[in-house]
């Protein structure tokens, strides 16, 4: 992370800036509404905000609990989504900084696995690998090539498998 960028947990009063980042990055309001729903509905919600040295918000990432439909003992897993950076600030490492800060924060909250549905050339740089290699699947087979998992605790996937379901708010996106 560059010296002119800070990543911190979101706090009350950040909502409008986060909405603007999500809407600008995705070109629609759906992800902003998703983040608002996750924040209000999911006790596991974790949001991180990236700001410039001047305090200007430029990026945001959300994490929320996922459930696993399959055999094995229960465990805590989080899904990374959505990750957004203002278009004018993209390709400066802000998304990477948010991911690198968020994954240890998930582990600190007791998550042993993280999942993401995203670009195949982007997320492996953080240690994500195809989820099917660990025995996990997304509910839409056509997206399996873009579905990734990361063991936040080494060996956490051993003896576990199944279909991953994101929070109900994702179904409304």
Secondary structure, DSSP 8 states (H G I E B T S, - for coil): --TTEEEEE--TT-HHHHHHHHHHHHTSSHHHHHHHHHHHH-TT-EEEEEEETT--EEEEEEEEE-EEESSS----EEEEEEEEE-GGGTTSSHHHHHHHHHHHHHHHTT--EEEEE--TTTGGGGT-EEGGGGTEE-SSGGGGGGEEEEESSTTTTTT--EEEE--GGGGG-
